[in-house]
Every structure is written in C-alpha cells, then in structure tokens.
Amino acid sequence: MGEEDFGHLERLVSELDARGLLARVVKTHSGRAFVRVINPNATSLAENVTCRPHTPVKDHRDWYYWWSWGERMHHADDPAGAATKVARVLAAVGE
C-alpha cells in the first residue's frame, strides 16, 4: 500500500465520520487497504471502499474510490463527493 492511496483513504474516513458514519482504514495481511464503513443506526448497512488508480495516462494515474463489487465510484481528489455517495447508499429508511 502506497502513501498516496492511504492518504486518500484517510481523507475519506474523515468525510464519512463528518456524516455520522463509522469508518476506519483496514489493512489486510497482504498489505491491501480499504475503508470499512458502517451506518451506526443500521449496522447491517455496511460497505468496503478501496482506492486505486484507474488507468495510467502519460505517466499520470488518476486515483478513484471503488465500490466493493469493483465498480468505480468517484474521483479520489474529491473525498467529500465520495462520502456523499456512500452515505446515500448506506442510508436507512427514514434517515
């Protein structure tokens, strides 16, 4: 896990915390990292978000947050926008 993806994950955690979700960076034994997010009002509503580059473009990589099912979610330069999407997906009925 590089410093760049860890920094993106930490910024996402801050934004998710600000929205009332429980979030933390989890590092696996293999060195991969992801953000585990849980809605504290409905703990069965949870998601794992990763951060990685999409495709190298002329020696420049665009970093994105990715849903657990492998779909690209949001550009990593906008953790607030990504957190809004995650909060919307994890919202319980009536929240």
C-alpha positions in Angstrom: 0.0 0.0 0.0 1.5 3.3 -1.0 1.3 6.6 0.8 -1.0 8.1 -1.9 -3.8 5.5 -1.6 -3.5 5.6 2.3 -3.9 9.3 2.2 -6.9 9.1 0.0 -8.5 6.5 2.3 -7.8 8.6 5.5 -9.4 11.7 3.9 -12.5 9.6 3.0 -12.7 8.4 6.6 -12.7 12.0 7.8 -15.6 12.9 5.4 -17.6 9.7 6.4 -17.1 10.5 10.1 -18.4 14.0 9.5 -21.6 12.4 8.0 -22.2 10.3 11.1 -21.0 7.0 9.7 -18.5 4.8 11.4 -15.4 4.4 9.2 -11.8 3.2 9.5 -9.0 2.1 7.3 -8.4 -1.6 7.5 -5.1 -3.1 6.3 -5.0 -6.8 5.3 -2.1 -9.1 5.8 -1.3 -8.8 2.1 -0.8 -5.1 2.5 -4.0 -4.1 0.7 -6.1 -1.5 2.4 -9.8 -0.4 2.3 -12.2 1.7 4.3 -14.8 -0.2 6.2 -18.0 1.9 6.6 -21.0 1.1 8.8 -24.2 3.0 9.4 -24.4 3.1 13.2 -28.2 3.4 13.0 -28.5 0.2 10.9 -25.4 -1.9 11.3 -26.3 -4.3 8.6 -25.8 -1.4 6.2 -22.0 -1.6 5.5 -19.6 -1.2 2.7 -15.9 -1.6 1.9 -14.3 1.1 -0.3 -10.9 0.8 -1.9 -8.8 3.4 -3.6 -6.6 2.7 -6.6 -5.6 4.2 -9.9 -7.8 3.6 -12.9 -5.6 3.6 -16.0 -2.1 5.2 -16.4 -2.3 8.2 -18.7 1.0 9.5 -19.9 2.8 8.6 -16.7 0.0 10.1 -14.7 -2.5 7.9 -12.8 -6.0 9.1 -11.9 -7.0 7.7 -8.5 -10.5 6.6 -7.8 -12.6 5.2 -4.9 -14.1 1.9 -5.9 -17.2 0.0 -4.5 -16.7 -3.5 -3.1 -18.2 -5.0 -6.2 -15.5 -3.5 -8.4 -17.3 -0.5 -9.9 -15.5 2.8 -10.0 -17.3 5.2 -7.6 -15.7 8.6 -7.5 -12.5 10.5 -8.2 -10.2 10.4 -5.2 -9.4 14.1 -5.3 -13.0 14.7 -4.0 -13.4 12.6 -0.8 -16.4 14.8 0.2 -18.3 13.8 -3.0 -17.4 10.1 -2.5 -18.6 10.3 1.1 -21.9 11.7 0.0 -22.4 8.8 -2.4 -21.5 6.2 0.3 -23.8 8.0 2.8 -26.7 7.9 0.3 -26.2 4.1 -0.3 -25.9 3.3 3.4 -28.9 5.4 4.5 -31.6 3.6 6.4 -35.2 4.1 5.5 -36.3 7.4 7.2 -32.8 8.8 7.7 
